[in-house]
Amino acid sequence: MPKCAQSLIAAMISAAALCVAAPVFAQGSDAEAWTPTDTAIRATAAGIAMPQTVAGLSLAKSGEASNGGRAVDNYAQYLSEDGAIQATLYVYLPTYADASLAAYMTDKAVMERFGAKTRRTAYASAPAAGRADSAIRAVYDDAADGALTTAAGFVHAGRWIVKVRVTGPTERRGEVLKGLDGMLASLSVDDPASLHAARPASFAACPAAPTGDATLTPAQPSEKLVPQDVRIPRDGRDALCVRGTVKTAEGSYDMLQQAGRTDGAIIVPVDDSGTVLAFDPATDAQGYKLSIHMVGQTDLYGRYDRVPNPHQIAAIIDGKDPQTAQAAAIATYAANGDITLSR
């Protein structure tokens, strides 16, 4: 994963493939990521499993989509007997885990990728792993000029995000939905209490935000830098609002904050796999600390005197901001939850 802001776009492009493109993965199964049984495949570190055959779909291959050998970004691909229905189960460890944001960013990508005829026909909480409202379920009809139906489900379990994607020809829509619902129902979680209730993001009016430039004070070598939990409700538990729009060379992204608060964290999600820029109020109430969250990694920066404006954030994402050319510290997360901090 990227170690500086200039590498962020490459990470976004790679992660974008996770949601809308046909996956290109190494052949075979990665034993560190998955443990197969006679009937199921299990993401060992996450404690999450799926039958090898479910709802007319059979396991075809599995492995790691990125971060090879770390078991923090895992996939399992399923196919119908004739290969026309394709499904992928992703079990990954974003350091900012939020099923609602994963669904929100996937929704944006699907609508952009598959054209103006694409219709969102379902987008609501749904059961998963035997628990009500533990997933967000989305269905898109008439994708790719009417040729495809694609559907997705999103689950937040402990530190992990589970995403299921199923796609097939429009005339086989029923099989696509059967595949999605069957996989959500068949999902097994070692610790059911780790499942987060999830619902789609909702948005309210946002107060006008200051537009002046923020000033970054770089972290000093003697300063203790540790990842902090970004203080904003997740999984759709509270309304968000769009503080501003960040326009970059690669696209536009929303600056989000908790509705009704002016002193909380500001986040800028940039893909559906959990890459998020976070500006979190410092614990001493002096300014905002920047962190960039990815799959299995958080890059830590210095402190801004205020939240940067959209122009400044665009420069960070595009790698054109010299102040954030290099992270002050990098926190690398192992699948077992251990964190290694390097500077």
N, C-alpha and C positions, 0 to 999 in steps of 0.2 A: 504494500500500500504506500501511498505517497508520503514523503518526508518533508515536503515543502509545498507551499500553495501553488507553485508553478506546475506541479505534477497533478493537481486536483482534477483538471479537465480530462486527462487520460483515465483517471479512476472513474469519472462520471460516465465516459463513453463505454468503458468496460462494464460498469454496473447497469447501464441502460439496456444492454443486451440481455440482462437477466430478466427483464420484464416483457419485452416486446419482440425480440428476435428469436429465430430458431437457435437453440443453444449449441455451441460447439465445444465439446468436452473431450478429454482423454478417454480412451476406451478402457473398459474394465472397472473393477471395484477397488476402492482404496480402503485397505483394512483399517487404517488409523481413523478414518472418518466414519465407517459403517461396519457393523457386525451383522452378517447375514445369519438367519436361522433357517429351518426347513420351510417356514411359511411367511417370514417377515424379514424386513430390513430395518436395522436399528442404528440411529445416530447415537453412538455410545456416550459421548460426553454430555450430550443434551438430554439423554434419557427419553428420547422420542422415537417412536417406531411406526411403521406402516406395513400392512400385509404386502406380500410380493405380487398377489393377484387381488384386484379389487374392482368391482363395478365394470367388469369386462375389459379391464386394462391390466397388463402384465409388465413387471419390471424388465427393462431392457438393459440398462447400465446405470452405474452410479460412481461417485467419486467426489472430488473437490473442484469447485468452480474457480477458486482462486486461493491464494495463501497456502499453497501445496504443503502438506505435511503437518499443518497446524490444526486441522479439523474444525475450523471456525466458519467455513463457507462451503456447505455440502449440498449436493444435488442427487436426486434419483429420478431417472426418466422412465416413464411408462408409455406403452403403446397398445392400441387395440390390435386384434389379430391381423387385420389388413394394413395396419400402420396409418390409417386415415385420421384416427383420433390420437392426439399426442398430449401427454400430461407430464409435468415436472413438479416434483416436490423439492423445495428448498428449505434447508434448516441452517440458519446462519446467525452469527453473533455480532450484531452491530453494537457499538458501544453507546449508542443512543437508540434504544429499542422502543418502538411505538408502532403498533399494528395500524392505528388510524392514519399515521403519516405514510406508512408503507402503502396502504390502500389508496390514499389521496394522490401520492406521486405516481403509482401505477395507473390510476384512472387518467391522470393527465397524459401519461406516455401513450396509453392505449388509444385515447381519443386523437392524439396528434399523429400516431403512427399509422392507424388504419383508415384514416380519411373521413371526410365530412358525412358520409352515409352511416357511419357507426352510431348505433343507438345504445345508450346505457339503459337496460331494462330492469335491472335489479341492483340495489346498493343498500344493504342493511345488515344488521346484526343477525347471526345465525348460530345454530348449535355446532359444536365440534368436540371431539373426544368425550362424548357423553355429557357435556355440560351446555346448558342454554347460554346464548349470547357470548360465547367464547371466541367467535370468529366474526369477521366482516366478509360478507359474500357479495361479489359483484359479477354481473352478467352483461355482455356486450353482443348485440345482434347486428347483422348486416355489416360486419367488418370487412375490410378489403373489398369495397364495392359490392357488398352483399354476398361475398363468397364464403365467409367464415362466421362462426360463433365462437367467442372466446370468453372464458369465465375464470374467476380467481377467488381464492379464499385466503384470509390472513389471520394468524393466531399469534399471540404473545404469551409465551410460556417461560416464566423465570427470566433469565437473561437472553433468551433466544426468540427469534422470529421464525415462524413457519409460514411459508407461502406455497400455495398450490395453484398451478396454472394448467388449464385444460383448453385445448383448441381443436376444432374440427370443422368439416363442411357444414354450411347452413342447413342442408337437408338432413343432417344428423344431429341437429341441435339437442334432441332428447338424450342422446348418448353422451354429449358433452356435459350436460347438466347432471346426468346420472353419475358420470365420472367424478365431477367436482364434489357433489353431495356425498357420494360414497367414500371418497378419500377423506373428507372432513369428518365423517362419522366414524371411519375406521382408524383415524389417528389415535395413537396410544401415547400417553404421557405418564412417566413414572410417578410424578407428584402432581395429582390433579389440582392441588391447592395452588400450584404455581401458575395456573391459567388465569389470565387477566380478562375481566369482562371488557368487551370492546364494541365500540360503535363508530360509525363514520364521523369524520370531523364535521363540526358545525361552526358557522361563522356569524359574527355579529359586527356591528359598526365599530370602527376603530377611530380613536381620536387622532387629530392631526399630529404628525411627528415633526420634531425639529429637523431642519435641513442643513444645518451647519456642519463643517468637517469636524471629525473627532481626531484627537491626538493620541497616538499610541506610545506608552512608556514601556520599552522592552524589559523583559524579565531580567533581573540581575543574577549573576552566577551564584550568589549566596542565597537567593530567594528560593524558598521551598515551593516546588511545583508538584501538585498531585491532581489527578482527575477529580472533578467534583460533580455531583449529581445536578444536572440542569433543572432548575426549579420552575417547572411548568407542568401542568396536568397532561397526562398522556392517555392514549387509547380512547380518545373521544370523551373523556370524563368531564370536560368543561369546554365552553365555546372559545374559539380563537378568533382573532381578527387580523386582517392584512394591513400591516403598518406601512408597507411600501412594496414596490416592485423593482427587482434588481434585473437589469438587462445586460447580458453579457454577449460575447462572441458566439456562444453556443446556445443561447436561449434566454428565457426570462424565468425568474424564481421569486417566490413570495417571501417577504419578511413577516413572520408570524409572531404574535404575542397573545397572552391570555386576555380575553375580552374583559374590560372593566378595570384593568390594572395598568398603571403607567410605570411601575417600579419593578416589574418582573423581568424574566429572561426574554430575549428575542432569539428566535431560531430561523434559519434559512435552509430548508431541506432542498437538496439538489439532485437526489435520485431516489428510487424506491427501495434501495438496499440499505438505507440508513445513513448515507453521507449527509451530515448536517453541520452547518456552521452555527455555533451557539455563542451568544453574548450574554453572559450570566453576571448579575450583580455581584461584585466582590463582597466577601463576608464582612468586611469593615465598612461597607456602604460607600466606598470610594471608587467609583468607576465600574467598568464592565470588563470581565476577562473573556478573551477569545479562545475557544477550543474548536477544533474540527474533528468530528466523530466519523468513523468509518467502520467497516467490518474488521473487528479485531484490533482496532488501533484508534487512539485519540492523540492528536497533535495539540500541544499546549503553547500558547503565545503569551504576550504581555497583557497590559491593562490599558484600555481606552478610557479617556475622561468622560466619554458619553458613547451612546450607540452610534457607530458609523452610519453615514447616510447611504442610500442605494448606490450612488456613484462609487463610493469607497469600497463597498462590499463587492461590486462588480470587478473592481481592480484586484481584489483579493482572489476571487474565483478565477479570473483570467490570468493570474500570475504576474500582474503588472504593478503590484504594490511592493516597493522595495522594503517596507517595514515588516512585511510578513513573508519575506523570501525564504526564511528558514525558521522552523519551529524552535522554541527555546527548550522544549523537552518533548519526548515521544513516549507514550504509554502503550505498550504492546500487551494484548490480552491473550492468554492461553485458553484453550477450551475448558480447562478445569477451573477457570476463574482467577488464576494467578496473573499478576500484573508486573511487567518488567519496565522500569523507568530508565530512559537513557537521555543524555543531554549532549 
